[in-house]
């Protein structure tokens, strides 16, 4: 499938705009012009920094450049804190067959290394496997990875990217899921279409990572307020749990997690059936420890790879909170160096 064909699947919003009923927070106002200007200025400063400085600042959020570094970290997180991991090779939207082949080879090696590691699994981006260049070939590569993962007793998560890829990603998931049950998808609460996607996937009962999503989307197809996205996430969680599905709740927002735990209590859902996912490096140590002690599975997204710079810049551009944390790391390091 060509990029234009994928894009054509997403030109219209799907479904009605969701109501907002969860939580006691008031809707967050859009960032002011001053806040937007400050954010753009900080992004500009980070882009002007030498890569070595950005790498140092981003190091808490990236496991390294190769799988050996990632495994040292993932194994240590399990041994010392009982934190699970999902590993991912950084990179997406490939431009050449050589890039596709390289990512496919890296993912295959990563699956091999997962054997015997029950505390970890793998996340893959279909765009790195040639989704936009040839959807059927991407399906074949994805199917091979999932089959390999089944043979070593592990699980594959299909990451969700921007809205232009949603229909294609869910289509590939449906094809793979006909044969294998050791794979799952990601759904984003910012998209109006997600409730309909949940209904269309109901009979497959997919294992879902539920998040708000990081990619800015057009107001015609997506919520714009982060607070509304988080409230909508809780609405969707309720629907998914009523369907009897396993849901990994991907958020760093403590009030969202606490509301999710309240919902689990109302549904008499035991702690071991609850999973919370967070990004590596985001400072939530006390909350993670509390959840683990309660019996909730906590899983960190552990990315690694040579394309760490593009990942870091995208996260900084789209996430003001992370940008402030990374900028603080840079400034703190500069002052400590004096």
C-alpha positions in Angstrom: 0.0 0.0 0.0 1.3 3.4 -0.9 1.6 6.3 1.6 -1.2 8.1 -0.1 -3.4 5.0 0.2 -2.8 4.8 3.9 -3.5 8.5 4.3 -6.8 8.2 2.4 -8.1 5.9 5.2 -7.9 8.6 7.8 -9.3 11.7 6.0 -12.7 11.6 7.8 -13.3 11.5 11.6 -15.0 8.3 12.7 -17.8 8.3 15.3 -19.2 11.0 17.5 -17.0 13.1 19.8 -16.8 11.4 23.2 -18.4 12.7 26.3 -16.2 13.6 29.3 -17.4 12.0 32.5 -14.4 10.7 34.4 -12.4 12.5 37.1 -12.9 15.7 39.0 -10.3 17.7 37.2 -11.5 20.8 35.3 -10.6 20.7 31.6 -7.1 22.1 31.1 -7.0 25.2 28.9 -4.9 25.2 25.8 -1.4 26.4 26.3 -1.2 30.2 26.1 0.7 32.0 23.4 3.5 32.7 25.9 3.6 29.0 26.8 3.7 28.0 23.2 6.5 30.4 22.5 8.5 29.2 25.4 8.1 25.6 24.3 9.2 26.4 20.8 12.2 28.4 22.2 13.2 25.4 24.3 12.9 23.0 21.4 15.1 25.4 19.4 17.7 25.5 22.1 17.8 21.7 22.3 18.2 21.4 18.6 21.1 23.8 18.7 22.9 21.8 21.3 25.7 19.4 20.3 24.4 15.9 19.9 26.7 14.8 22.8 24.9 17.2 25.1 21.4 16.0 24.0 22.5 12.4 24.3 23.6 13.0 27.9 20.4 14.8 28.7 18.2 12.1 27.1 20.2 9.2 28.6 17.6 8.5 31.4 15.0 7.9 28.7 17.0 5.7 26.3 18.6 2.4 27.2 21.5 2.7 24.8 22.5 2.1 21.2 22.4 -1.7 21.1 20.4 -4.6 22.6 23.2 -5.6 25.1 22.9 -2.2 26.8 19.1 -2.4 26.7 19.2 -5.9 28.3 21.5 -4.9 31.1 19.0 -2.2 32.0 15.9 -4.3 31.6 17.3 -7.2 33.6 18.4 -4.8 36.3 15.0 -3.2 36.5 13.4 -6.7 37.1 16.1 -7.9 39.5 16.1 -4.8 41.7 12.6 -3.3 41.4 10.4 -6.1 39.9 9.6 -3.8 36.9 8.7 -5.4 33.6 9.9 -4.0 30.3 8.9 -3.8 26.7 11.9 -3.3 24.4 11.8 -1.4 21.1 14.4 -0.6 18.4 14.2 3.1 17.8 13.2 4.1 14.2 10.2 4.4 12.0 9.1 5.7 8.5 11.9 4.0 6.7 13.0 5.2 3.3 14.8 2.3 1.7 14.7 -1.5 1.5 18.0 -1.6 3.2 16.5 0.2 6.2 13.6 -2.2 6.3 15.9 -5.2 6.1 18.0 -3.8 8.9 15.1 -3.2 11.2 13.6 -6.6 10.5 17.0 -8.2 11.3 17.3 -6.3 14.6 13.7 -7.2 15.7 14.4 -10.9 14.9 17.6 -10.8 17.0 15.7 -9.1 19.8 13.0 -11.8 19.8 15.7 -14.5 20.0 17.2 -12.7 23.0 13.8 -12.6 24.8 13.7 -16.4 25.2 13.6 -17.2 28.9 13.1 -13.6 29.9 9.5 -13.6 31.3 9.9 -10.1 32.6 10.1 -8.6 29.1 8.5 -8.5 25.7 8.8 -6.5 22.5 7.1 -3.5 20.8 7.4 -3.0 17.1 6.6 -0.1 14.7 5.1 -1.3 11.5 6.3 1.7 9.6 9.9 0.4 10.3 8.9 -2.8 8.6 7.8 -1.1 5.3 4.2 -0.5 6.1 3.9 2.5 3.8 6.0 0.9 1.0 4.3 -2.5 0.7 1.6 -3.3 3.3 1.4 -7.0 2.3 5.2 -7.4 2.6 5.0 -5.7 6.0 2.3 -8.2 7.1 4.6 -11.1 6.1 7.5 -9.7 8.1 5.2 -9.0 11.1 3.7 -12.5 10.9 7.2 -14.0 10.9 8.2 -12.0 14.0 5.0 -13.0 15.9 5.5 -16.7 14.9 9.1 -16.5 16.2 7.9 -14.8 19.4 5.4 -17.6 19.9 8.1 -20.2 19.6 10.2 -18.6 22.3 7.2 -17.9 24.5 7.0 -14.1 24.3 4.6 -11.4 23.2 4.7 -8.7 20.5 3.0 -5.3 20.8 2.1 -3.5 17.5 2.8 0.2 18.3 0.4 2.8 17.0 1.8 5.8 15.3 0.0 8.9 13.9 -3.6 8.8 12.7 -2.6 8.1 9.0 -1.5 4.6 10.0 -4.3 3.4 12.3 -6.5 1.6 9.7 -3.5 -0.1 8.2 -2.1 -1.1 11.6 -5.4 -2.6 12.8 -5.8 -4.3 9.4 -2.4 -6.0 9.8 -3.2 -6.9 13.4 -6.5 -8.6 12.4 -4.7 -10.7 9.8 -2.0 -11.8 12.2 -4.4 -12.4 15.0 -6.3 -15.0 13.0 -3.3 -17.2 13.5 -1.6 -16.0 16.7 -2.8 -14.8 20.1 0.7 -13.6 21.4 0.2 -10.1 19.9 -1.6 -6.9 20.9 -2.3 -3.4 19.7 -2.2 0.2 20.9 -5.3 2.4 21.0 -5.2 6.2 21.6 -7.9 8.0 23.6 -7.3 11.3 21.7 -8.9 9.8 18.5 -12.6 10.0 18.1 -12.6 6.8 16.2 -11.2 4.7 19.0 -14.5 3.7 20.5 -15.6 2.3 17.1 -12.3 0.5 16.8 -12.9 -1.1 20.1 -16.2 -2.4 18.9 -14.9 -3.6 15.6 -12.1 -5.6 17.4 -14.4 -6.9 20.1 -14.6 -10.5 18.9 -10.8 -10.7 18.8 -10.6 -9.5 22.4 -7.1 -8.0 21.8 -4.6 -7.3 24.5 -4.5 -3.4 24.4 -2.1 -0.8 25.4 -4.4 2.2 26.1 -2.7 5.6 26.0 -3.6 9.2 25.0 -1.1 9.2 22.1 1.8 11.5 21.4 1.1 12.6 17.8 -0.6 16.0 17.4 -3.8 15.4 15.3 -6.3 17.6 13.5 -9.3 18.8 15.7 -11.7 17.2 13.2 -10.5 13.7 14.2 -9.0 14.1 17.7 -9.4 15.8 21.1 -7.1 18.7 21.8 -7.2 18.9 25.6 -4.9 16.6 27.4 -7.3 16.4 30.4 -10.1 15.4 28.1 -7.9 12.7 26.5 -7.1 11.3 30.0 -10.8 11.3 31.0 -11.7 9.6 27.7 -9.0 7.0 28.4 -10.8 6.1 31.6 -14.1 5.8 29.7 -12.5 3.5 27.2 -10.8 1.5 29.9 -14.3 0.8 31.4 -15.5 -0.4 28.0 -12.5 -2.7 27.4 -12.7 -4.2 30.9 -16.4 -4.8 30.4 -15.4 -6.7 27.3 -13.1 -8.9 29.4 -9.9 -7.7 27.7 -6.4 -7.3 29.2 -5.5 -3.6 29.2 -2.1 -2.0 29.8 -2.9 1.5 31.0 -0.1 3.7 29.6 0.1 7.0 31.6 2.3 8.8 34.1 -0.6 10.8 35.4 -1.2 9.7 39.0 -4.9 10.8 39.2 -5.6 8.7 36.1 -3.9 5.7 37.7 -5.8 6.2 40.9 -9.1 6.4 39.1 -8.3 3.3 37.2 -7.6 1.5 40.5 -10.9 2.7 41.8 -12.6 1.3 38.7 -10.8 -2.0 39.2 -12.0 -2.2 42.8 -15.6 -1.6 41.7 -15.3 -4.4 39.1 -13.7 -6.7 41.7 -10.7 -7.0 39.4 -7.7 -8.5 41.2 -4.4 -6.5 41.2 -2.5 -9.1 39.2 -4.9 -8.5 36.2 -4.0 -4.8 36.2 -1.0 -3.4 34.2 0.4 0.1 34.2 2.9 1.1 31.6 5.3 4.1 31.7 8.2 5.5 29.8 11.7 4.8 30.9 13.3 7.7 32.8 10.1 9.6 33.8 10.4 10.1 37.6 7.6 8.0 39.1 9.7 5.8 41.4 7.5 6.1 44.5 4.3 5.4 42.5 5.8 2.5 40.7 7.0 1.0 44.0 3.5 1.4 45.5 1.9 -0.3 42.5 4.3 -3.2 42.5 3.7 -3.7 46.3 0.0 -3.8 45.6 0.5 -6.6 43.0 0.0 -4.5 39.9 2.3 -5.2 37.0 4.3 -2.2 36.1 6.1 -2.2 32.7 8.5 0.4 31.3 9.0 1.2 27.7 12.7 0.6 27.1 13.8 2.0 23.7 17.3 1.7 22.3 19.1 2.0 19.0 21.2 4.2 16.8 18.4 6.6 15.9 18.0 7.9 19.4 18.3 11.5 18.3 15.2 11.6 16.1 13.2 9.8 18.9 14.5 12.3 21.5 13.6 15.3 19.3 10.1 14.0 18.5 9.4 13.4 22.2 10.6 16.9 23.1 8.6 18.6 20.4 5.4 16.8 21.3 5.7 16.6 25.1 6.2 19.9 27.0 6.5 18.1 30.3 9.4 15.9 29.1 11.0 18.8 27.4 11.1 20.6 30.8 12.6 17.6 32.4 15.3 17.2 29.8 16.0 20.9 29.7 16.5 20.7 33.5 18.9 17.8 33.0 20.9 19.8 30.6 21.0 23.0 32.7 21.8 21.0 35.8 24.7 19.2 34.1 26.1 22.5 32.8 26.0 24.1 36.3 27.5 20.9 37.9 30.3 21.0 35.3 31.4 24.5 36.5 
